Amino acid sequence: MRVSASAGGRRGFYADDAGRGAPRRGRRGLPLSKKVKGAGSVRRRVGAEAAVKAARIQVILDSLYPEPAIPLEHADPFTLLVAVVLSAQTTDKKVNQVTPALFAAAPTPEALARLSVAEIAAFIREVGLAPQKARALHGLAERLVNEHGSRVPATFEQLVQLPGVGRKTANVVLSQAFGQPAFPVDTHIHRLAARWGLSRGRTPDHTEQDLRRLFPEAAWNRLHLQIIYFGREYCPALRHDLGACPICSWAATKQRIADERRRGAGSQRARG
């Protein structure tokens, strides 16, 4: 039944002999061994404010999207995995347009592995990065057959070892196919978390860590879908009036609202 639901190699701080013995310093130039008076209380206050904000946001999202559906058409963990791999830099609508024919021809890992890369590419040619995704899907199917008994693994560590599967894709599969607590964060959720003042993370991975701390684990699986739907309906990236948004109007800082209004006005002048 089809379900419609949407380090190594880096030089260390003391790599140069000339720096040996010098006190290690932070971004503000202060030695890290010295504590800034009141810094701990400031961090605690900011964390408490973010927690209150997160709780209010959750209430709003639950009222708007009490049972958010996965936007990608799929029938089982395997077809969900394939659909999520295809969704990178491609709209869910486009993925849902190409997967019916692909899944009819290859509904299982064995069937997909029997297709050539060129045959897979022909099925998905309308999605972005089709050649790369075709190679990834073929390799993914072969790994599932040869290493996992033709079943999608249910652990993060095994999933991210599959071709074409990164942290976000693995978390989507874990949460939506296996019901395991996970908080997939894509660029859209990363953007909204920053706009709402929930995270200062520079990457989606950093933002994921912040959101997992702020929201209860039992809500993670639905929250990532709720935030995606809210972004599409109420909180677009461009030409967005934060002052009229059900969440941005109170969650974003006044400086953020002013900055985005100024950028929006500048882009309108450029187009004019």
N, C-alpha and C positions, 0 to 999 in steps of 0.2 A: 504494500500500500504506500503510495507516495505521500510524504508528509510535507506540507508547506509550512515551514516554520520561519529569516534572513539570517698585560697578558702576554700572551706570549710574544716575545720579541721586542717589547717596549723597554726603553731605557728607564732605570729607576731614578729617583730624585737625586741620589748621591752617585750617579754614574760617573761623573767627572771627578778626578782627584782633587781639583781645585775647590770643589764644594765640600770636601770632607771636613767634618768638624764644625761647619757653620750651622747655626740653629735653623731648624726647619720652619718655614714661614707659610702662613695661609694667604688667601687671596687679598687680604687687606694689608699684607706686609707685616702682620704681627707674628711673633714667634708662637708656634702652635702650643708650646708648653705653658704659655701664659693665658689665663682665663680672662675673658672680658666680663667685667662686673655686670650682672643682671642678664647676661645672654641666655642662661638657662630658663629664667622666668619668662623672657620674651618668647622663646621657642615654645614653652608650655602654653602660653596665652594664645599664640598663633595656632597651635595644634588644637586647642579647645574650640577656638572660633571656627576652624575648618570642620571639626566634628559636628558642631551645631548646624553649620551650613549644609553639610552632607545629609544630615537627618532630614532637614526641610526639603532638600532636593529629592530625596527618596520618596517622601510623601507625595510630592507633585507628580513624579514619574509613575508611581504606583496608581495614582488616580487617573492619569492619562492613558497608561498602557498596562492594565492589570495582568494581562496574559499575552505578552508580546510573542508573535510568531517568528520563526526563523525565516528570513526572506528568501532563502535559497531552496529551491525544490529538490527534494531528495527522498530516498526510500529507506535507507539504512546507513550505518556508519561509513561504509565504503563510498556510497554515492555522495554523502555529505562531505567527506574528505576531498573527493575529486572536485566538487562544486566550490569549496572554499579555496582550493589551490587555483582554480580558474578565476576566482573573483578578484585577485590582486590586480589593481589598476584597471578594473573593468566593473561596470555597473551590475548589480544583481539582476536587473531586468535582462541585460544581454546574456548573462550566464544562463538564466532560465530559458532563454530562447535556443541556446545551442545544446544544452544537456539532454533534452529528451531523445534526440537522434543518437547522441553518443551513448547514452545509457541503454537504448534499445539494442545497439550493436555490441555493447560491452557492459553488461550489468554487474559483472563480477571481476575481481582482480585477474583471474585466469583469462577471461575473455579480453580484457584490456591489454594484457601482456602479449596476447597472440596478435594484436594489431601492430602494424609497423608504426614508426614515428610519423611517417608521411600520412598514413591513414588517420591517425589521431589528429594531426594538424588540419586535415581537411574538414573534420567535424567541428573544430573549434576555431577556424580561420578568422571568424568575426570578432573574437575577443582580443584584447591587448596582449602583446608578447606571446602570440600563439605558437611560434616555433619553439621558444624556450619552454613553454608550458607543456607542449606535446612531448618533448624529451623528458621533462620531469615526470609526467604522468606515466610514461612507458617505464621509466626506471622505478618509479614508485610501485607500479603493479608487479614488476618482477621481484622487487624486494618483499612485497607482501606474500607472494606465492612461495618464494624460496626460503624466506626467513621467519615468516609468521603464520604459516599454515593457511594462507589466503584470508587471514582475518586482520582487521585493523587493530593495532595494539592499543591498549588502554592506559599507557603510561606516557608521561611527557617525554621522558628520556628516549624512549623508543620512537615516538612520533617524530621528534625533531631530527632523527637520523635518516628519515625518508627524504628522497629527492623532492624539492619544491615545498617542503614543510618547514616553516619557521615558528617562532614562539607564538605569534597570534593564531596561526592556523591550528597548531597543536592545542591551544587553549580552547578554541571554538569547538573542536572535535571532542575534547574531554568534557566540556560543559554541556554541549547540546546532544551529543551522541551517547555519552556514558553517564551524564548527570553528576559528574565530579565538580566540586567547587573550583571555578577558574574565572579569571577576569580578563578576557581578551581585550586588548587595547590596540586599536588601529589609529591612523592619523586623525580621523574625525573625533574619536573620543579623546585623544591627546589634546586636540585643539580646544574642545569644550571644557576639559578639566582645567586648562590654563585660563580660559576666559572666565570661568566661574571661581577662580582662586582656590581650587582644590589641590593643585600641584604646580610646582615650578620645575618639574622634570624637563630635561632637554630632549629626551627621547621617549617614545611610547613605553619602553621597558621601565624607565624611571617612573613614569606616570602610573604604570600598573602597580608598582610597589606602593605608591602613595594612596591610590584608590583602595587597594586591598586593606590598608590600615584604617581607612576612614569608614568604609561600609561593612556591615555584618556579612560574614561568609555566606550565610543562607540566602542573601540577596544577589550575590555576584552574578549568577548565571542569567538572571533576567535583567539586571541593571545594564549590562553591556548592550543588550538589544534595545532597552528603553532609551538609553542615551543616543544610540544611532537613530532611532525613529524620531526622537525629539529634535535632533540636529537637522534632520531632513525637513521636518514640518515647521519648526519654530526658530531654528538657530543656524541659518546658513553661514558659510564662511565669508561670503562677500555681500556688501550692501545690506548689512543687517543693522536694524535699529535696536541697539541693546536696551535702550530705555523703555521700549514697548514689549520686550521679551518676558515671558512668564518667569524666567529664572535669572537671566542676565540683569534685569532691571534692579534687582536687589543683591544678587550674588557678586556681580562684577564690581570692581572698584570704580569710583568716580573718574579716576585717572584713565582706567581702561576704557570706559565708556567714551570719554572725551577723545582719547587717542584713536579709537576705531571710527568715531564720527568724523574726525579730521581726515583720516585716511580715505574714508568713503567719499567725502566731499572732493578730495584731491583726485580720486579716480574718475569721478563724474566730470570734473573739469577737463581732465585729460581726454575723455571720450568726446566731450563737446567740442 
